[in-house]
Amino acid sequence: MPEPFSNRTAELGNLEARLGALVGGSGSVGVDVLFGPPGVGKSAMAWWRAERVKACFPDG
């Protein structure tokens, strides 16, 4: 599991709430966009989320 984020509790909770409900039931996948200036952790947050749900996508 990736290292925890500092001061990103609200953002991670929002991402979990929006995407967590979409995994596992309908066969569809939700898409969100992470945006912001360089260096704020967009890629790290995307990797963190992907790591948490990778078991839901056994085919990749």
Backbone hydrogen bonds, N-H to C=O, Kabsch-Sander energy under -0.5 kcal/mol:
donor,donor_aa,acceptor,acceptor_aa,energy
7,N,5,F,-0.5
12,L,8,R,-2.7
13,G,9,T,-2.3
14,N,10,A,-2.3
15,L,11,E,-2.3
16,E,12,L,-2.6
17,A,13,G,-2.5
18,R,14,N,-2.5
19,L,15,L,-2.5
20,G,16,E,-2.5
21,A,17,A,-0.8
22,L,19,L,-0.8
23,V,19,L,-0.9
23,V,20,G,-0.5
35,F,33,V,-0.6
40,V,37,P,-1.2
45,M,41,G,-2.4
46,A,42,K,-2.2
47,W,43,S,-2.6
48,W,44,A,-2.3
49,R,45,M,-2.3
50,A,46,A,-2.5
51,E,47,W,-2.3
52,R,48,W,-1.6
53,V,49,R,-1.4
54,K,50,A,-0.8
56,C,53,V,-1.7
57,F,54,K,-1.4
60,G,57,F,-2.0
